[in-house]
Amino acid sequence: MSPGRATTRPVVVAPPHRPRPRVVIVGSGFGGLNAALGLVGAPVEVTVVDRDNYHGFWPLLYQVATAGLGPDDIAHPVRAIFAGHQNITVRLGLVTSVDVDERHVELDHGELLPYDYLILAVGSSTSDFGIPGVFEHAFPLKSLPEAVRLRNHILTVFERADADRSAIPDGLLTIVLAGGGPTGVEMAGALSELIGTNLALDFRHLDVTSARVVLVEATDHLLGGFSERSQHEALTTLRNKGVEVLLNAPLAKVTEHGVTLADGREITTRTVVWTAGVRANPLADLLPGEKRRNGTVVVLPDLSLPGHPEVFAIGDLAGSVDKRENALPQLAQVAIQGGRHAARAVRSRLAGKATRTFRYHDHGIMATIGRQSAVAELPGGLTLRGSLGWMAWLAVHLVFLVGFRNRLVVLVNWAWNYVTWDRASRVILDDIHRV
Ligand SMILES: Cc1cc2nc3c(=O)[nH]c(=O)nc-3n(C[C@H](O)[C@H](O)[C@H](O)COP(=O)(O)OP(=O)(O)OC[C@H]3O[C@@H](n4cnc5c(N)ncnc54)[C@H](O)[C@@H]3O)c2cc1C
């Protein structure tokens, strides 16, 4: 068309550009991942931020610490999960502040991420319950680097003992596990198997029967929250495996050389594993509003923050409650369902509809006590124990593990371990001289 010539075609005026609402999801754990998946294809631009570039499957963390699995068997890159989803962007970064008035979060490298909706799913952190020495001397077990560090340490103390037996009477081969919840019980069972099979063969000149696994628990039972029968089964099974279980034994102090119990008893050790205390991620302290005793954020029934209908807190960070106002446990299912709920709530808000109350559907609880032994308490009073419970435990963990490769690798590892008793990841990935 020549310049200046009039046209008879109608002029199409583009509508003013309206950017799509921005949703920022902090945390790509169980809650954040499911919130993001619930917003795939929604008319929003989602940014998922995490300090790590992977989604971690924490229920199997103890298997990394006990050389049953490698760290990347239970982790999946977040970018790979969302690669095919156009409206989801991934950002690696530690969120250091949240400004709910200006509606942005700040990352450690200085980037500001503005939002229209914010879903906070940063999980929990370790609490020392005020016990002196826990942070300085005990090994926590809440992340992959922590699990690898613990594995390095356990393997290294056996190396040290093999080279110089004189330190064995001073507790070099004593491992104290603090906390008789599912992680402490699972860890105790797996450790006794690791020591009794692989390490006994690896260190054939060492008398590994001198190694001790001691599980100390403050209350009079293991597996709080489970039925008495399951608690009893866990206790008997662990004792049969040679684990020393001390009940009614709260810790008073942890030092470089061991632990002191509240009744004055002392256990000399270089290895204290802290599985007991959990509190909300410290990011909770930066948010306005009330917090519960364990630091979790008090939320409204739809999981939004009081006074901030555009901000949601889910999973371990949130102090959400059930119909009877009882606090929901810090479990993967609570986070998964909370994430899906938050995504639905954002979609409702976008459509100008009211949000619904979050209702948690209890899928039961389970814990493995070692090879062919687990307790699974399912809804409707159905309880599976022993081999049946163990098979249910294996199946559920495989189903919820993210990524086909991870599932396959874990399945092959477990099958290998079942047939050969070989916990194959007995690799020290650290400078041995530091122990
Ligand atoms: C050792 C262990 C064993 C467990 N076993 C079981 C079990 O058998 N069954 C069960 O149901 N539950 C179990 N749990 C609990 C379960 O893992 C949690 O309830 C669940 O992970 C909570 O999900 P979430 O999304 O709230 O937090 P998480 O899954 O922990 O995810 C939080 C995410 O936020 C990221 N993040 C944290 N802070 C920041 C920040 N400032 N900036 C950016 N990113 C951040 C983290 O990197 C992480 O990816 C276990 C937990 C642990 C530690």
PDBQT file of the ligand as one rigid body, heavy atoms in Angstrom, charges set to zero:
ROOT
HETATM    1  C1  LIG A 501      13.603 -36.370  57.837  1.00  0.00    +0.000 C 
HETATM    2  C2  LIG A 501      12.138 -36.135  57.573  1.00  0.00    +0.000 A 
HETATM    3  C3  LIG A 501      11.287 -37.211  57.437  1.00  0.00    +0.000 A 
HETATM    4  C4  LIG A 501       9.925 -37.015  57.211  1.00  0.00    +0.000 A 
HETATM    5  N1  LIG A 501       9.108 -38.107  57.053  1.00  0.00    +0.000 NA
HETATM    6  C5  LIG A 501       7.808 -37.919  56.759  1.00  0.00    +0.000 A 
HETATM    7  C6  LIG A 501       6.963 -39.036  56.507  1.00  0.00    +0.000 A 
HETATM    8  O1  LIG A 501       7.394 -40.183  56.556  1.00  0.00    +0.000 OA
HETATM    9  N2  LIG A 501       5.664 -38.782  56.181  1.00  0.00    +0.000 N 
HETATM   10  C7  LIG A 501       5.153 -37.511  56.124  1.00  0.00    +0.000 A 
HETATM   11  O2  LIG A 501       3.980 -37.333  55.807  1.00  0.00    +0.000 OA
HETATM   12  N3  LIG A 501       5.932 -36.448  56.377  1.00  0.00    +0.000 NA
HETATM   13  C8  LIG A 501       7.241 -36.613  56.684  1.00  0.00    +0.000 A 
HETATM   14  N4  LIG A 501       8.039 -35.535  56.917  1.00  0.00    +0.000 N 
HETATM   15  C9  LIG A 501       7.418 -34.199  56.951  1.00  0.00    +0.000 C 
HETATM   16  C10 LIG A 501       7.196 -33.665  55.542  1.00  0.00    +0.000 C 
HETATM   17  O3  LIG A 501       8.364 -33.824  54.773  1.00  0.00    +0.000 OA
HETATM   18  C11 LIG A 501       6.778 -32.219  55.643  1.00  0.00    +0.000 C 
HETATM   19  O4  LIG A 501       5.586 -32.135  56.389  1.00  0.00    +0.000 OA
HETATM   20  C12 LIG A 501       6.600 -31.596  54.261  1.00  0.00    +0.000 C 
HETATM   21  O5  LIG A 501       7.806 -31.616  53.558  1.00  0.00    +0.000 OA
HETATM   22  C13 LIG A 501       6.074 -30.173  54.374  1.00  0.00    +0.000 C 
HETATM   23  O6  LIG A 501       5.953 -29.646  53.085  1.00  0.00    +0.000 OA
HETATM   24  P1  LIG A 501       6.224 -28.109  52.846  1.00  0.00    +0.000 P 
HETATM   25  O7  LIG A 501       5.928 -27.853  51.421  1.00  0.00    +0.000 OA
HETATM   26  O8  LIG A 501       5.542 -27.294  53.881  1.00  0.00    +0.000 OA
HETATM   27  O9  LIG A 501       7.780 -27.940  53.135  1.00  0.00    +0.000 OA
HETATM   28  P2  LIG A 501       9.003 -28.633  52.396  1.00  0.00    +0.000 P 
HETATM   29  O10 LIG A 501       8.601 -29.850  51.667  1.00  0.00    +0.000 OA
HETATM   30  O11 LIG A 501      10.070 -28.767  53.425  1.00  0.00    +0.000 OA
HETATM   31  O12 LIG A 501       9.439 -27.543  51.321  1.00  0.00    +0.000 OA
HETATM   32  C14 LIG A 501       9.909 -26.290  51.701  1.00  0.00    +0.000 C 
HETATM   33  C15 LIG A 501      10.702 -25.726  50.523  1.00  0.00    +0.000 C 
HETATM   34  O13 LIG A 501      10.953 -24.362  50.773  1.00  0.00    +0.000 OA
HETATM   35  C16 LIG A 501      12.295 -24.062  50.436  1.00  0.00    +0.000 C 
HETATM   36  N5  LIG A 501      12.676 -22.908  51.241  1.00  0.00    +0.000 N 
HETATM   37  C17 LIG A 501      12.754 -22.841  52.593  1.00  0.00    +0.000 A 
HETATM   38  N6  LIG A 501      13.077 -21.599  52.963  1.00  0.00    +0.000 NA
HETATM   39  C18 LIG A 501      13.196 -20.871  51.828  1.00  0.00    +0.000 A 
HETATM   40  C19 LIG A 501      13.500 -19.498  51.585  1.00  0.00    +0.000 A 
HETATM   41  N7  LIG A 501      13.711 -18.620  52.573  1.00  0.00    +0.000 N 
HETATM   42  N8  LIG A 501      13.569 -19.095  50.301  1.00  0.00    +0.000 NA
HETATM   43  C20 LIG A 501      13.355 -19.970  49.277  1.00  0.00    +0.000 A 
HETATM   44  N9  LIG A 501      13.053 -21.265  49.468  1.00  0.00    +0.000 NA
HETATM   45  C21 LIG A 501      12.967 -21.695  50.734  1.00  0.00    +0.000 A 
HETATM   46  C22 LIG A 501      13.049 -25.333  50.770  1.00  0.00    +0.000 C 
HETATM   47  O14 LIG A 501      14.264 -25.413  50.031  1.00  0.00    +0.000 OA
HETATM   48  C23 LIG A 501      12.050 -26.410  50.347  1.00  0.00    +0.000 C 
HETATM   49  O15 LIG A 501      12.205 -26.789  49.005  1.00  0.00    +0.000 OA
HETATM   50  C24 LIG A 501       9.401 -35.693  57.141  1.00  0.00    +0.000 A 
HETATM   51  C25 LIG A 501      10.261 -34.606  57.272  1.00  0.00    +0.000 A 
HETATM   52  C26 LIG A 501      11.614 -34.810  57.487  1.00  0.00    +0.000 A 
HETATM   53  C27 LIG A 501      12.535 -33.630  57.618  1.00  0.00    +0.000 C 
ENDROOT
TORSDOF 0
